[in-house]
Amino acid sequence: MTNIGVGAHITAAAKGGPRYDDNVSPEERAAYGNGIWLCANHAKLIDDNEDRYTASLLRAWKRNAERNARVRVGRPADSRVPGLLLDHMVVIPKGDENRALAHFLDDVGALEAWGPVVFEATRFLAYETALNAFEHGRAESLAVRTQKGCLYLSYEASEFGPSALEKAKGNGGAAALRAFKEQCDGIMELTYRHRDGVNEWTVVDLSRGLNDNHPCALRLGRGIAQGGDFARVEGCAEVHIYVPDTDRIFSFSDAGKLARQLVSWLPDRSYVFHGVSKDLHLRAFIAERLSRVRFAPSRQRTDGGEAL
């Protein structure tokens, strides 16, 4: 058997080497925490492209590989371990959006985390968002990051959200948005807000219960009564209301009170309810009080992945 694995340094052992860090002591450079096991080809690749393969990305790869190894213990050899979207960030300049986005999604393991159907729909939407940032928004750069399972795209420009995208004369972005909504309904959620001159697009993986990271979410406890709860979703075009899965009943009185608060604190928005009862009378009661409202379907996966 031939072993092509090599032990590589995350930050270089000597000054002038790839990803060398003055703040790392000689002892830390030689320690297990600064090492990563790679095949010889990829060890060479990351050293030749240190701008792309940063120390933080390599550490994320290592943590993910160790996590996958732990999860596989005791499982059948052919069992599927759902991938995780790794935390990472890049700033993409105009003209490099196609290649840079492809590299980014590959580096964070998006295909493994989302499955092929969701991956393709999200990849197309992200690319069209980037094109609109530069062509319509005249943005100088686009910040792309993944954090705790969410994909964020942001850029400085005048407001240009989903509704504007759907009305634009070009049809590429609008078509990608429609395809994303159709293929990812109940699995992934797209949110948009504009604040302090920045457009923020976020894709949240609902199938894994990641709504705690949802930037446009209001989570109900015993009712929302404080202005601060509404301030965190300022600038969101669509507000997502999460009804907790507890032994407390969210009924007509609660819905009526919440509707009055939403109209008062967050007027002229669209509202999405998650986890509300499927009772048609309750939903009709809510719809009578909030003209632009929809009810999110239950979480599911259609691409062979597992809902966690």
N, C-alpha and C positions, 0 to 999 in steps of 0.2 A: 504494500500500500504506500502511495506517495502522499506526503503531507505538504501542502503548499501554504499552510497557515504561518503567519509571522506575528510576533509580538511587536507592536508599534507604539511609539510615544504619542500621546495626545498633544502635549506641548513639548517642543524639542528639548533634547538633552543638552544641547550646546547652543551658544549664542550664534545667530545667523541661520539656524535651522527652522523648519516649518513651525509656525505658531509658537515660537519662543516667547516666553513670558518672564520678564524680570522679577515679577512678584512671586514666582514659584521658587521655593528653596531647593538646593541640591537634593536634599532628602525626599522632598515631595516629587521631584522629577523622576527619581528612581523607584518611587512607591507604586504599589498595585493600582492606586487610584488614577495614576497618570498613564496607564497602559490600556491598550485596546487590541484585541485579537482580530486580525484581518487576513484575507488571502493576499498573496504577494502582489497580485495585479492591483487590488484596491489600495493596498498600502502605498504603492507607487503613485496611484491616481490622486489620492488625497494630499500627498506631499507636493504634487505638481500643481494643485489647484487649491491652495490654502485659503484664498478669498471665498471660495464656495464652501469648502469643508472646514468650518471654523471649529475651535476647541469646544464651544458649547454644543454644536451639532454632534460632534463625535461622542461627547459625554452622554447626550440624549440617546444616541444609537446604542451605546454600551448599556445604559440603564434598561432600555427596551429589550435588548437581547437577554439580559439577565432575568428580567421579568418573564419573558417568554419561556425561558428554561425552567423557572420555578413553576409556572402554570402547567407545563407539560408533564411534570412529575406525577406518576400514577395514572396518566391518560394513555389510551391506545396510541400507538405510533402514528397511525394515519388520521388522528383526530385533528380538527381545525381549531387553532387558537386565534380568536379575533385579534387583529392588530390594533395598536393604539396610534393615534395621531400625535406625533412628537412635537414638543414645544420648540419653536424656532422663529426667526424673523429675518427678513431681508428688505432692502430698499431698492426698488427697481427704477432705473432711469428710462426716459422715453426712448423708444426704438429698440428696447431689449425685452419688451414684455412677453413675447412669445417664448423665447428660449428660457428666460429667467423663471417664468411661471412653471414651465415644464420641469425644470430642475428642482424648483422649490417643492412642488407636490411629490416628486419622486423622493427627495431627501427626507421628507417628513413621514413617508409611508402612507400616503393618502389612499392608494389603491388597496393596500392590505386592510386599512381601517374601514373603508367605506364599501368595498366590493365594486365590481366593474360597472354596474349600471349607474349607481350613485356617483362614482368617480367621474365617469364621462360627462354626466349632466353638470356636475359641479365645476369640473375643469373648463367646460365651454363657457359657463356663466362667469367664472372668474376672469377668463381671457377677454370676454366681451366687456366686462366691467373695466378692465384695464384699458382697453381701446377707447371706451367712452371717457375715461379719466383724462386721457391725453388729447383726444380729438375734440370732444365737446367741452370738457372742463379746462383745457389748456394747462393741465397739471404739469409740474416739472418732474415729479417723481411719484411713485406709488409704494406705500408701505404695506407689506404682506406679512402676516404673522399667524402662527397657530399657537393657541394656549388653552390648556385644559379641554381639548377636544373641539374647540371652535376655530373657524377660519375667519380672519379679519382682513379686510382690504380698506385702506383709508388714503385720502389725498385732499389737499387743499384746493378748493375751487368753489364756485357758486353752486347752489343746490341743484342736484340732478339725480333724482331717485327713481324707484321702479315705475311710478306713474308717468314720469317724464320719459322714461325709457320706452314704455309701451306706446307713447304718443309720437315718438321721434320718427322722422321720415325714413331713416334707414331701418331695415328689418332684421339685421343680424342679432343685435342685443335683445330686441323684443322676442324674437324666436327662441333664443337661448333661455330667456326668462320663462317663457311658456313651457318649454321642454323640461326645465328644472322643476317647475311646479307640478307638472303632470307625473313625472317619474319619481319625484322625491316626496310626494305628499304624505305626511304622517311620519316620514323618516328624517328629513332635513328641513329646517326652517330658515328662510332668508329674512333678515331684518335690515332696515335702513334708517339712519338718522343723520341730520345735518346740524352741527352745533359749532360755534366759534370758527366758522368758515371751513370746517372740515366735513367731507362726505365720509360716512362710515357704513360699510356693508359688512354684514356678519352672517356666516352660515353656521347654524347650530345643529349638532347631531342629536335629534330628539330620541332616536331609537335606543340610546344608551343612557337616557335619563340625565342629560347634560344641561337641562334648562336652568340650573343654578348659575350658569355662566352666560345666560341669555341677556344681552345688553338692553333689551326693550321689554323686560318682563316685570310684571307686578305679581307678587305672590301673596295670596290671601291668608290671613290668620283668622282673627275674629272680626274681620272687616277692615277696610282701609280707611283710616280717619285722619292721618297726618299728612301734611303737605309734602314732607320730605320723601314719602313713598313715591309721590308723583314726580318729584324733581329729578330723580335718577333716570327717568325715561324722557326727559326733556329733549325735544328735537326729533323724537321717533315718529315716523309717519304712521306706523302700525304698532299698537300697544298689545302685548300678549299677557293675558290674565290667567294665572295658574291657580286652579282650585285644588287645595291640598287633599290628598287621599287619606283622610282620617275618619274617625267616627263622628265627626261633626257634620251635620246636614247643611248644605248650601241650597237654600230654598228660595221661594218667591220674595220674601221680605228682604233677605240678604241681597238678592239680585236687584231689587228695586233701589235699595240704598246705594249699592255700588254703582248702578247706572247714573244716579243723580250726581255722585261724586265724580264720575268720569266726565260727564257733560260739563260740570263746573270747573274741574281742574285741568282736564285734557280735551277741550272741545276740538271739533273738526279733525278728528282722527278716525282711523279704522281700528277695530278691536277684534282680537282673536281670543276665544275662550278655550282653555285646555283643561280637561278633566271635569267639566261640568256634566251633570246628568244628561243622558240621552232622551229624557222625557220631552216629548214634542211640545207640551203646553208650557213648560218652563223655558224652553228655547224660544218659543214664540213670544213669551212675555218679555224676554231680554231683547229680542229683535224689535219689538214695538217701541222700546225706549232708546235703543241705539241703532241708528239707521244703517251704519256701515259695520256690520258685525258678521263674523263667521265662527264656526265651531270646528276646531282641529280634530281630525280623526285620531283613533287610538294609535299608539306607536306600533310600528311593524317594520319588517324588512322584506324586500322582494328580490334581493340580489344574492341570496344564499348566505348572507351574514347572520350573526346572532344578535338578538336584542338583549342587552345586558341590564 
